[in-house]
Amino acid sequence: MGAVQAFGGFGAGRPAAGEPLVPSSAMEPILSTSRGAAPMAWVAAALLVVAPGCDRDDGDTSSSSGSSGTSGTSGTSGTTGGFWAVGETGSMVRTTPAGTPSLYPERFGVNLWAIACVGADEAWVAGDAGTVLRTVDAGNTWQRIETGRTEDFYTVAVAEDAGVVYVAGDGVLLAAPPEGAFEPVGDLGSVTALAASAEHARAFAVTAEGRVWRIEGRETTDPVFDAGVPLLGVAVDASAEVVVAVGAAGSAFTSLDGGTTFVPVPTGVDADLHAVSTVGATGAFVAVGEGGFVVRYDGIEVEAVEALDPVEELRAIHLRADGIGQVAGTGGVIFVTVDGGRTWSLQVVETRPDLAGIDDFRPHPHA
């Protein structure tokens, strides 16, 4: 990731809290397809630029549930859903379910590390220097949410049914209702990743110190697990029972009982794993990390380990229950799958920003 850039006060280039940041009219089409074999019909120069943000699914675009035939699009582009990716120096890429890519002007001024979509219209973004961004109109406008903090936020998660938003980073974890103020939850250490259940008031945080914390609403329990190695990514399913944590030197751990017990998974890789997504209720997962490695685990054994090329690091993943998903990494690389990570197609953001967070859009709940 590029050099960290702090705001240093409400000066030029930093919008005040509550001020809309980016109008939809300012987007630019920016994605290109490489290798020529892609399941999405990417448009390098879009004739129609849709307002950025979570897909409204309002008739002219494909359903965000991934069902083709619900719109005028053809082929497989409509089956992939739309998604956002965020990264260095405020980079934000949005692609509609129809495959139309758009780039926000880099007005945010800081690295953006994570994004969490809520349904079809709302999304939250976390970044350096206490940055939290929110849209409630599918990205037509963005607001900067004042947290009163200057720490770098590396992760964001939303417990949808419980109505709790979490952001965390350097020694801080904050929580808030969507329309309320952020308040400290507890001192968990250096939080590297968060994951929240869509259907329960439960979230999990992992830390650079190797601990897994369970968060009930806006209260933390004692650490539920100590991995003994730095942890970098975590995922939880909608039931809040299946939890997967990954980290340094290919480490991975699964829980099928809501974090009460964890079992190590031998992944067969020594590379750091940065992010993970659960698959079903069996403890299966797909994890990504350093060297472009992708690890696919079926709940019993590791099915496959591969290094996607060309990428130095994969830093974010989102995978839906229907097998549609995306991963993002350094050098503007995005890979898309429609079969649960068995095959991938490569997309490259032409401006080549390092990307750190990715999520896609769907009707409630986020699964």
N, C-alpha and C positions, 0 to 999 in steps of 0.2 A: 504494500500500500504506500502511496505517496506520503510526503511529509505531512505531519499533523498541522493543521492551520486553526488557530484559535481566533474567536471574534474580537476579543479585547474591548468589550463595551458596545453600546448601541451607536456605533459610528456608521460611516458610509458603508453600504453594502449589507448591513444587518438590519432587516426589518424589525420593527418593534413588535412586542407580543400582541397577537390579535390582528395584525396587519396582513391582508392577503399578500402572498408572496409571488405567485406566478399566474398570470392569466392564461386561459387555454389557447388564446390566439397566438401565443409566442412559441409554440412547439415546432420542431423540425424533424422530418423523417431522417433516420440515420442508420438503420440496420442493413447489413448485407449478408447473403448466404454464401458460405464457402463449401467446397467439396461437391456441390451440385446434387447431393442426395439428401433431401430433407423432407420430412412429413408435413412441413408447414409451407404455405405459399407466401414467403416473405416478400414484402413490397419495398423496393429500394427508394422509390420516389412516389409517395402515396398521392393519389388524386383526391382522396378525402382524408383529412386529418381529424380523427375523433378526439373529443375533449379528453385530456389525460385523466387516468384514474381507474377505479374499479368499474368494470363493465356494467352498464345499466340494463343490458339485455332488453332493449326496447323495440325489438322487431327487426331492425335492419342489420344487426350484428348477431353472430352465433350465440346460442345459449351458453351462459357461463357454467352450466352443468356439464358441458362438453358434448352435447348431443348435436350431431350434424343433422341437416334437414330442417332445422328450425329457422333457417334464414336463407338468403339467396346465395350464400357462399357454396362453393363446391370443393370436392376433394377432401383432404384431411385437415385443411387449415382450420375449419370450424370446430374440429374435435379437440383442439388443444387448449382451449380457454385462453384468456388474456393474462398478462402478468406484468409486474413491475420489477425492476432491478435498481438498486441504489449502490453508490460507491464513492470513490475519492473525489474531493473538492466539490461536493454537492451534485455529482452526476446522478441523473435519474432517467431511466429508460422505461417507457411504457409501450406495450404491444397489445393490441386489441385481439379478441378471439378470431377475427377475420385475418389476422396476420399483419395488421398495419402498425409499423413501429414509429415512435415519436420520441424525441429527446427534449427534456426541459433545458432551457438556458441555465448555465451554472451560476445561479444567483445566490445559492445558499452559503457558499463561502467556506464550508467545513466538510470534512469527511462524513458521509452518511453510512452507517454500519448495518442497519437492519430495518426491515419494513414488515408490518403486519396488516393485512387486509381484514375488514369486518364486513361480511356480506358483499353487496354490489356497489356500495357508494362510499363507505368509510375506510380510511386507512391511517395508520400511524407510522412515523419514521423516527428513528433515534440516531443521533450523531454526536460529534465532538462538541466540547464546550457547553454542555448542558442542553444541546439542541433537541427539541421534540417538535415535530411537525404533524399537523392533522388536516385531513380533508373530510368533508361530509357530503360533498356534492360530486363524487366521482372524479375529483381532481380538477374541477373547473377553477377552484380557488384553493389555496393552502393557507393555513395559519400557523404561526409559531406560538407554541404553548409555553408560557413562562413557568419554569420550575424553580427558579431561585437558586439553581446550582450551576457550577462551572465545570464539574467533572465531565469527562468523556463518557457518553452513553454508548455501549456496544451492542445492546440488545433491547428488544421490545416484544411484548406479548400481550394478548387480549383474551381474557376469560369472558367469552361473549355473553352467555346466559347470566353469568354473575354480574356483568357490567363493571369489570375491573380491568384497568390498563396498568401494565407494569413496564417500567424502564429501569435499566441497571447498567453499571459499568465500574469505574474505578472506586471501589469501596463504598458503593451506594446502591440501594434498591429503593425505588419509589413506587407507590401505587396510588391510583385515583379512580373515581367513577368518571365516565366519559365527560361529564359536564362539571366536574369538581376539580379541586386543587390536588396536586401531587403532595404526598406526605411520605416521610421515611418509614420503611417497614422494619428494617433491622440492619445490623452490621453483619453481613454475610461474608465479607472478604472481597476479593477481586472477582466479581461476577463476570463470566465470559459469555454465558448464554442463558436464555429463558425459554420456557415453553409452557403454554397454558391450555387447559382443557376447554373445548368449545361449550361443553354441556354441564360443567361443574365448576364450583368456585375453588379450583385447585390449580396450582402452577408449580413448576419445578425450576430451580436455578442450579447451575453448576459453576464452579470457581476454579481459578488458577491454582488454588491450594489443593484441589482434588476432591472437594466435597460436593455432595448432592444435598440440596435443601428442598424441603416440601413447604409450600406456602398455601395456607388455607384462607381464602379471602384476602384480607390484608394483615394476616398474622403468620409469622414463621414458626415452624417447629425447630427442634434441634436438628443438626445434620442427620439425614437418614442413612448416609453411606459415605465412606471415605475410600476413594479409589487408590490412593497412594501415588497417583500420577496427576499432572495437570489435566483438567477436563476443559474441553473447548466447545462442545456442542451437546444439545439435549433435545429430545422430542417426547411428546406424550400424546396418546390417542384421545378421542373424544370422551371415552369412558373414564379417563384419568387413572386407569389401571395399568396400562402398558407404558413403561417409561424406558427410554434408551439414552445412555450417556456415552459420549466418545471423547477421545483426547489424544494426548501425546503418545508417540511411538506405536500407533495403531491400536490403542486400547479401546475396548468397547464393553459395556455392561448393560444387561437387560433386567427389568423387573416386570413381573406379571401381576403384582399385588399392590399396585399403587405406591411403590417405593419402599415397602416394608423390607424386602430382601432384594438383593441384586446378584446376578450370576455373570462372571466374566465370559466374554466371547472371544476365542482366539481368531483374529482376523487374518493372520498370515502376512500382514504388512508391518513395516517398521516406520512408515511415514505417519506424521501427525494427521489425525482426522479432525476436520474443522466443523463439520455439520452433519446432521443425520435426520432422517424422516422415517416414521414408523410405517409399517405395512400390515394392516389387519390386526387381529387380537392375539396373535401367537408369539409376539416378540420379534417378528421379522422386521428387517429394516434395510435401508440403503444409506450408506455413509460415504462422504466425499472428503478429500483433503489434499495434502501436500503432494506435489508431483503429478497432480491430475488423477490420483487414485480414486476408484469407485469400488466399494465393497458391498456386495449384495448377500444378505443373510436371510435364510428362509424360516428361521425360528428353531431349526435343528442343527444346520451346518451352513458354512459359507458356500453359497452357490457359485460365486464368481468374484474374481478380483481383476480389475483392468485399469490401465492408465490411459485416460483420454488424452489425445494429442491434438493440437499443441496447446498446453497450458501449464504454467508453473504451479499454480495452486487453484483448487476449487474450494470456495469459501462458504457457499450457501446452497441449500437444496430445499425444494418443496415438492412433495409427491402426494398426489391424491389417491383415494381408494380405487378409482377407476384406472389407475396406471399412468395417468397424464401428469407430467411434472417437468421441472426445470432445475438446472444447476447453473451457478454463476461463479466466475473466478477472475483471476488477474488477466490483464491485457484485453479487457472488453469481451471475454469469451462467455458465451451462453450455450449450453447444450439442452436440447429438448427431447423428451421421451414420451411415447404414447403407449408403452408396453411395460411399465413398471421398472424401467431402467435396464432392460435387456438390450435395447439398441438406443443409440443417441444420434441426433443430428446437430451439427455445429452451426451456430450463428455468431457473427462477430460485430460488435459495435465499432463503427469505423473510426471513432475518436479514441478507441482503445483505452478507456478508463479502467482502472482496477475496480471490480465489482465485489461487494461484500454481503449484500442482502438481496433476497428474492422472495416473492410471494405471488400467488395468483388470485383471481377473483371468482367468486361463486356466490349463489344465494346462501343465506344463513341455513345451517351453521357451518362454520369453518371446520373442515375435516381433513 
